[in-house]
Amino acid sequence: MKFNFVDEIPHPRSVVFSTHRDRLQELVPYLGNIDRIETPVREDDGPTVHFENVWYGSSDDVPAVVRHILTPELLKWVDRATWNAKTWRCDWDIQLHALPGAITAKGTNRFRDEGDDTVIETNGEFTIHPDRLPGVPTFAARRAAPVLERFVLSLLQPNLKGSNRAVTAYIEDHPRGASPLPHSLRP
């Protein structure tokens, strides 16, 4: 299931881009449903940076009645992202730790300069692969997949916008800590 949305942040593109890319761990307090983020891989190649980030979701927002079912492994995912400062673009791919290969979530964020503001265009695709869900009969998974995709997208899009709100709050709280891209990385 494809999705897209446009969001606006009232700060310059270079500051928004570098904050999203380089201040991820510092954004955790601004992301209500995330306990922590680890970055085991960061490879800098000129204006391009490749990341592997491991996100640990919080169970605080999970209803108490199902909290015991949702182990920490079910609330963990790996985000592989390539940030290109020349094209103002981030290509990302997310894998759920508990269901490797059963779900595809990938997309692109483009950062457009709109004067003193930044417009972020997010285009993505979220797909559940019924034949790869362990322990679920394929016929049942095929029927449930579209409903689950719509449900997960209803959670995913607000979370993606929430990360933009976190960046906005971080920049406003740390005006000197949220620095623009160095001149050498600007297009």
KETOR-834325 format. One record per residue (C-alpha): residue number from 1; residue in three letters; x negated, y negated, z negated. Coordinates in steps of 0.02 Angstrom, whole numbers, plus 50000, padded with zeros to 5 digits. Each point is the difference from the previous one (the first is absolute). Layout:
% KETOR-834325
<rec><n>NUM</n><res>ala</res><east>X</east><north>Y</north><up>Z</up></rec>
...
This chain:
% KETOR-834325
<rec><n>1</n><res>met</res><east>50000</east><north>50000</north><up>50000</up></rec>
<rec><n>2</n><res>lys</res><east>49922</east><north>49836</north><up>50056</up></rec>
<rec><n>3</n><res>phe</res><east>50011</east><north>49842</north><up>49898</up></rec>
<rec><n>4</n><res>asn</res><east>49941</east><north>49822</north><up>50010</up></rec>
<rec><n>5</n><res>phe</res><east>50016</east><north>49841</north><up>49902</up></rec>
<rec><n>6</n><res>val</res><east>49925</east><north>49827</north><up>49992</up></rec>
<rec><n>7</n><res>asp</res><east>49948</east><north>49915</north><up>49839</up></rec>
<rec><n>8</n><res>glu</res><east>49925</east><north>49830</north><up>49963</up></rec>
<rec><n>9</n><res>ile</res><east>49872</east><north>49949</north><up>49870</up></rec>
<rec><n>10</n><res>pro</res><east>49975</east><north>49815</north><up>49963</up></rec>
<rec><n>11</n><res>his</res><east>49809</east><north>50006</north><up>50009</up></rec>
<rec><n>12</n><res>pro</res><east>49870</east><north>49994</north><up>50139</up></rec>
<rec><n>13</n><res>arg</res><east>49973</east><north>50157</north><up>50103</up></rec>
<rec><n>14</n><res>ser</res><east>49816</east><north>50023</north><up>49954</up></rec>
<rec><n>15</n><res>val</res><east>50040</east><north>49996</north><up>49814</up></rec>
<rec><n>16</n><res>val</res><east>50150</east><north>50117</north><up>50017</up></rec>
<rec><n>17</n><res>phe</res><east>49905</east><north>50123</north><up>50110</up></rec>
<rec><n>18</n><res>ser</res><east>49847</east><north>50008</north><up>49887</up></rec>
<rec><n>19</n><res>thr</res><east>50105</east><north>50013</north><up>49841</up></rec>
<rec><n>20</n><res>his</res><east>50100</east><north>50146</north><up>50071</up></rec>
<rec><n>21</n><res>arg</res><east>49840</east><north>50084</north><up>50058</up></rec>
<rec><n>22</n><res>asp</res><east>49873</east><north>49962</north><up>49865</up></rec>
<rec><n>23</n><res>arg</res><east>50096</east><north>49973</north><up>49838</up></rec>
<rec><n>24</n><res>leu</res><east>50107</east><north>50156</north><up>49994</up></rec>
<rec><n>25</n><res>gln</res><east>49951</east><north>50057</north><up>49825</up></rec>
<rec><n>26</n><res>glu</res><east>50027</east><north>49824</north><up>49935</up></rec>
<rec><n>27</n><res>leu</res><east>50177</east><north>50003</north><up>50071</up></rec>
<rec><n>28</n><res>val</res><east>50054</east><north>50149</north><up>49894</up></rec>
<rec><n>29</n><res>pro</res><east>50069</east><north>49893</north><up>49856</up></rec>
<rec><n>30</n><res>tyr</res><east>50110</east><north>49912</north><up>50129</up></rec>
<rec><n>31</n><res>leu</res><east>50066</east><north>50166</north><up>50071</up></rec>
<rec><n>32</n><res>gly</res><east>50129</east><north>50058</north><up>49874</up></rec>
<rec><n>33</n><res>asn</res><east>50011</east><north>50181</north><up>50058</up></rec>
<rec><n>34</n><res>ile</res><east>49813</east><north>50037</north><up>50015</up></rec>
<rec><n>35</n><res>asp</res><east>49891</east><north>50062</north><up>49856</up></rec>
<rec><n>36</n><res>arg</res><east>49834</east><north>49988</north><up>50090</up></rec>
<rec><n>37</n><res>ile</res><east>49912</east><north>50005</north><up>50169</up></rec>
<rec><n>38</n><res>glu</res><east>49833</east><north>50081</north><up>50033</up></rec>
<rec><n>39</n><res>thr</res><east>49892</east><north>49969</north><up>50153</up></rec>
<rec><n>40</n><res>pro</res><east>49885</east><north>50149</north><up>50028</up></rec>
<rec><n>41</n><res>val</res><east>49955</east><north>49943</north><up>50176</up></rec>
<rec><n>42</n><res>arg</res><east>49961</east><north>49828</north><up>50068</up></rec>
<rec><n>43</n><res>glu</res><east>49898</east><north>49985</north><up>50159</up></rec>
<rec><n>44</n><res>asp</res><east>49958</east><north>49827</north><up>50064</up></rec>
<rec><n>45</n><res>asp</res><east>49958</east><north>49985</north><up>50185</up></rec>
<rec><n>46</n><res>gly</res><east>49988</east><north>49816</north><up>50042</up></rec>
<rec><n>47</n><res>pro</res><east>50177</east><north>49927</north><up>50009</up></rec>
<rec><n>48</n><res>thr</res><east>50076</east><north>50175</north><up>49978</up></rec>
<rec><n>49</n><res>val</res><east>50022</east><north>50084</north><up>49831</up></rec>
<rec><n>50</n><res>his</res><east>50059</east><north>50180</north><up>49979</up></rec>
<rec><n>51</n><res>phe</res><east>50079</east><north>50049</north><up>49835</up></rec>
<rec><n>52</n><res>glu</res><east>50065</east><north>50152</north><up>49912</up></rec>
<rec><n>53</n><res>asn</res><east>50103</east><north>49945</north><up>49850</up></rec>
<rec><n>54</n><res>val</res><east>50083</east><north>50118</north><up>49877</up></rec>
<rec><n>55</n><res>trp</res><east>50158</east><north>49926</north><up>49924</up></rec>
<rec><n>56</n><res>tyr</res><east>50074</east><north>50062</north><up>49836</up></rec>
<rec><n>57</n><res>gly</res><east>50183</east><north>49956</north><up>49982</up></rec>
<rec><n>58</n><res>ser</res><east>50078</east><north>49962</north><up>49833</up></rec>
<rec><n>59</n><res>ser</res><east>50139</east><north>50106</north><up>49929</up></rec>
<rec><n>60</n><res>asp</res><east>50071</east><north>49850</north><up>49906</up></rec>
<rec><n>61</n><res>asp</res><east>50132</east><north>49966</north><up>50134</up></rec>
<rec><n>62</n><res>val</res><east>50049</east><north>50183</north><up>50015</up></rec>
<rec><n>63</n><res>pro</res><east>50163</east><north>50044</north><up>49911</up></rec>
<rec><n>64</n><res>ala</res><east>49964</east><north>50091</north><up>49836</up></rec>
<rec><n>65</n><res>val</res><east>50105</east><north>50150</north><up>50051</up></rec>
<rec><n>66</n><res>val</res><east>49880</east><north>50046</north><up>50142</up></rec>
<rec><n>67</n><res>arg</res><east>49838</east><north>49929</north><up>49929</up></rec>
<rec><n>68</n><res>his</res><east>49945</east><north>50174</north><up>49940</up></rec>
<rec><n>69</n><res>ile</res><east>50016</east><north>50067</north><up>50178</up></rec>
<rec><n>70</n><res>leu</res><east>49894</east><north>49863</north><up>50080</up></rec>
<rec><n>71</n><res>thr</res><east>49824</east><north>50049</north><up>49951</up></rec>
<rec><n>72</n><res>pro</res><east>49859</east><north>49876</north><up>50027</up></rec>
<rec><n>73</n><res>glu</res><east>49951</east><north>50098</north><up>50158</up></rec>
<rec><n>74</n><res>leu</res><east>50170</east><north>49960</north><up>50077</up></rec>
<rec><n>75</n><res>leu</res><east>49971</east><north>49814</north><up>49968</up></rec>
<rec><n>76</n><res>lys</res><east>49829</east><north>49995</north><up>50085</up></rec>
<rec><n>77</n><res>trp</res><east>49959</east><north>49961</north><up>50181</up></rec>
<rec><n>78</n><res>val</res><east>49850</east><north>49965</north><up>50110</up></rec>
<rec><n>79</n><res>asp</res><east>49997</east><north>49845</north><up>50109</up></rec>
<rec><n>80</n><res>arg</res><east>49873</east><north>49997</north><up>50141</up></rec>
<rec><n>81</n><res>ala</res><east>49986</east><north>49828</north><up>50077</up></rec>
<rec><n>82</n><res>thr</res><east>49895</east><north>49911</north><up>50129</up></rec>
<rec><n>83</n><res>trp</res><east>49993</east><north>49811</north><up>49981</up></rec>
<rec><n>84</n><res>asn</res><east>49940</east><north>49898</north><up>50148</up></rec>
<rec><n>85</n><res>ala</res><east>49961</east><north>49818</north><up>49961</up></rec>
<rec><n>86</n><res>lys</res><east>49977</east><north>49958</north><up>50185</up></rec>
<rec><n>87</n><res>thr</res><east>50177</east><north>50052</north><up>50045</up></rec>
<rec><n>88</n><res>trp</res><east>50080</east><north>49962</north><up>49831</up></rec>
<rec><n>89</n><res>arg</res><east>50070</east><north>50176</north><up>49995</up></rec>
<rec><n>90</n><res>cys</res><east>50009</east><north>50146</north><up>49880</up></rec>
<rec><n>91</n><res>asp</res><east>50041</east><north>50175</north><up>50063</up></rec>
<rec><n>92</n><res>trp</res><east>50052</east><north>50118</north><up>49861</up></rec>
<rec><n>93</n><res>asp</res><east>50047</east><north>50181</north><up>49972</up></rec>
<rec><n>94</n><res>ile</res><east>50071</east><north>50069</north><up>49838</up></rec>
<rec><n>95</n><res>gln</res><east>49997</east><north>50181</north><up>49942</up></rec>
<rec><n>96</n><res>leu</res><east>50095</east><north>50058</north><up>49847</up></rec>
<rec><n>97</n><res>his</res><east>49884</east><north>50101</north><up>49890</up></rec>
<rec><n>98</n><res>ala</res><east>50136</east><north>50125</north><up>49952</up></rec>
<rec><n>99</n><res>leu</res><east>50060</east><north>50033</north><up>50179</up></rec>
<rec><n>100</n><res>pro</res><east>49850</east><north>49990</north><up>50117</up></rec>
<rec><n>101</n><res>gly</res><east>50054</east><north>50005</north><up>50181</up></rec>
<rec><n>102</n><res>ala</res><east>50186</east><north>50007</north><up>49959</up></rec>
<rec><n>103</n><res>ile</res><east>50025</east><north>49813</north><up>50014</up></rec>
<rec><n>104</n><res>thr</res><east>49927</east><north>49875</north><up>50123</up></rec>
<rec><n>105</n><res>ala</res><east>49994</east><north>49817</north><up>49953</up></rec>
<rec><n>106</n><res>lys</res><east>49897</east><north>49886</north><up>50109</up></rec>
<rec><n>107</n><res>gly</res><east>50005</east><north>49826</north><up>50067</up></rec>
<rec><n>108</n><res>thr</res><east>49920</east><north>49833</north><up>50035</up></rec>
<rec><n>109</n><res>asn</res><east>50002</east><north>49834</north><up>49910</up></rec>
<rec><n>110</n><res>arg</res><east>49961</east><north>49847</north><up>50107</up></rec>
<rec><n>111</n><res>phe</res><east>49958</east><north>49835</north><up>49915</up></rec>
<rec><n>112</n><res>arg</res><east>50054</east><north>49845</north><up>50097</up></rec>
<rec><n>113</n><res>asp</res><east>49948</east><north>49824</north><up>49960</up></rec>
<rec><n>114</n><res>glu</res><east>50150</east><north>49883</north><up>49983</up></rec>
<rec><n>115</n><res>gly</res><east>49920</east><north>49837</north><up>49943</up></rec>
<rec><n>116</n><res>asp</res><east>49971</east><north>50013</north><up>49813</up></rec>
<rec><n>117</n><res>asp</res><east>50101</east><north>50161</north><up>49992</up></rec>
<rec><n>118</n><res>thr</res><east>49967</east><north>50179</north><up>50052</up></rec>
<rec><n>119</n><res>val</res><east>50128</east><north>50109</north><up>50088</up></rec>
<rec><n>120</n><res>ile</res><east>49973</east><north>50187</north><up>49980</up></rec>
<rec><n>121</n><res>glu</res><east>50082</east><north>50113</north><up>50128</up></rec>
<rec><n>122</n><res>thr</res><east>50013</east><north>50180</north><up>49942</up></rec>
<rec><n>123</n><res>asn</res><east>50041</east><north>50136</north><up>50125</up></rec>
<rec><n>124</n><res>gly</res><east>50001</east><north>50179</north><up>49942</up></rec>
<rec><n>125</n><res>glu</res><east>50067</east><north>50174</north><up>50015</up></rec>
<rec><n>126</n><res>phe</res><east>50055</east><north>50117</north><up>49863</up></rec>
<rec><n>127</n><res>thr</res><east>50037</east><north>50181</north><up>50043</up></rec>
<rec><n>128</n><res>ile</res><east>50039</east><north>50154</north><up>49898</up></rec>
<rec><n>129</n><res>his</res><east>49944</east><north>50161</north><up>50086</up></rec>
<rec><n>130</n><res>pro</res><east>50130</east><north>50128</north><up>49944</up></rec>
<rec><n>131</n><res>asp</res><east>49898</east><north>50151</north><up>50054</up></rec>
<rec><n>132</n><res>arg</res><east>49856</east><north>49944</north><up>49885</up></rec>
<rec><n>133</n><res>leu</res><east>50098</east><north>49980</north><up>49838</up></rec>
<rec><n>134</n><res>pro</res><east>49943</east><north>50140</north><up>49886</up></rec>
<rec><n>135</n><res>gly</res><east>50136</east><north>50106</north><up>49921</up></rec>
<rec><n>136</n><res>val</res><east>50143</east><north>49919</north><up>50097</up></rec>
<rec><n>137</n><res>pro</res><east>50088</east><north>50098</north><up>50137</up></rec>
<rec><n>138</n><res>thr</res><east>49972</east><north>49911</north><up>50166</up></rec>
<rec><n>139</n><res>phe</res><east>50186</east><north>49993</north><up>50043</up></rec>
<rec><n>140</n><res>ala</res><east>50038</east><north>49912</north><up>49835</up></rec>
<rec><n>141</n><res>ala</res><east>49851</east><north>49884</north><up>50017</up></rec>
<rec><n>142</n><res>arg</res><east>50052</east><north>49951</north><up>50177</up></rec>
<rec><n>143</n><res>arg</res><east>50171</east><north>49947</north><up>49938</up></rec>
<rec><n>144</n><res>ala</res><east>49930</east><north>49906</north><up>49851</up></rec>
<rec><n>145</n><res>ala</res><east>49853</east><north>49917</north><up>50089</up></rec>
<rec><n>146</n><res>pro</res><east>50094</east><north>49851</north><up>50078</up></rec>
<rec><n>147</n><res>val</res><east>50086</east><north>49962</north><up>49834</up></rec>
<rec><n>148</n><res>leu</res><east>49835</east><north>50011</north><up>49906</up></rec>
<rec><n>149</n><res>glu</res><east>49913</east><north>49892</north><up>50130</up></rec>
<rec><n>150</n><res>arg</res><east>50131</east><north>49863</north><up>49980</up></rec>
<rec><n>151</n><res>phe</res><east>49989</east><north>50013</north><up>49810</up></rec>
<rec><n>152</n><res>val</res><east>49809</east><north>49991</north><up>49996</up></rec>
<rec><n>153</n><res>leu</res><east>50001</east><north>49854</north><up>50123</up></rec>
<rec><n>154</n><res>ser</res><east>50122</east><north>49910</north><up>49886</up></rec>
<rec><n>155</n><res>leu</res><east>49864</east><north>50014</north><up>49865</up></rec>
<rec><n>156</n><res>leu</res><east>49849</east><north>49975</north><up>50112</up></rec>
<rec><n>157</n><res>gln</res><east>50047</east><north>49835</north><up>50079</up></rec>
<rec><n>158</n><res>pro</res><east>50030</east><north>49909</north><up>49834</up></rec>
<rec><n>159</n><res>asn</res><east>49835</east><north>50071</north><up>49936</up></rec>
<rec><n>160</n><res>leu</res><east>49907</east><north>49934</north><up>50153</up></rec>
<rec><n>161</n><res>lys</res><east>50081</east><north>49830</north><up>49975</up></rec>
<rec><n>162</n><res>gly</res><east>49960</east><north>50015</north><up>49815</up></rec>
<rec><n>163</n><res>ser</res><east>49816</east><north>50012</north><up>50042</up></rec>
<rec><n>164</n><res>asn</res><east>50018</east><north>49835</north><up>50094</up></rec>
<rec><n>165</n><res>arg</res><east>50082</east><north>49923</north><up>49846</up></rec>
<rec><n>166</n><res>ala</res><east>49856</east><north>50068</north><up>49895</up></rec>
<rec><n>167</n><res>val</res><east>49873</east><north>49918</north><up>50117</up></rec>
<rec><n>168</n><res>thr</res><east>50095</east><north>49835</north><up>49988</up></rec>
<rec><n>169</n><res>ala</res><east>50002</east><north>50007</north><up>49810</up></rec>
<rec><n>170</n><res>tyr</res><east>49817</east><north>50050</north><up>49992</up></rec>
<rec><n>171</n><res>ile</res><east>49946</east><north>49856</north><up>50113</up></rec>
<rec><n>172</n><res>glu</res><east>50101</east><north>49878</north><up>49897</up></rec>
<rec><n>173</n><res>asp</res><east>49926</east><north>50067</north><up>49837</up></rec>
<rec><n>174</n><res>his</res><east>49822</east><north>50008</north><up>50068</up></rec>
<rec><n>175</n><res>pro</res><east>49980</east><north>49858</north><up>50126</up></rec>
<rec><n>176</n><res>arg</res><east>49810</east><north>50012</north><up>49993</up></rec>
<rec><n>177</n><res>gly</res><east>49996</east><north>50191</north><up>49989</up></rec>
<rec><n>178</n><res>ala</res><east>50099</east><north>50021</north><up>50160</up></rec>
<rec><n>179</n><res>ser</res><east>49872</east><north>49939</north><up>50124</up></rec>
<rec><n>180</n><res>pro</res><east>50017</east><north>49993</north><up>50189</up></rec>
<rec><n>181</n><res>leu</res><east>49901</east><north>50110</north><up>50118</up></rec>
<rec><n>182</n><res>pro</res><east>49818</east><north>49951</north><up>50016</up></rec>
<rec><n>183</n><res>his</res><east>49962</east><north>49904</north><up>50160</up></rec>
<rec><n>184</n><res>ser</res><east>49904</east><north>50150</north><up>50068</up></rec>
<rec><n>185</n><res>leu</res><east>50160</east><north>50105</north><up>49998</up></rec>
<rec><n>186</n><res>arg</res><east>50118</east><north>49871</north><up>50073</up></rec>
<rec><n>187</n><res>pro</res><east>50053</east><north>50022</north><up>50181</up></rec>
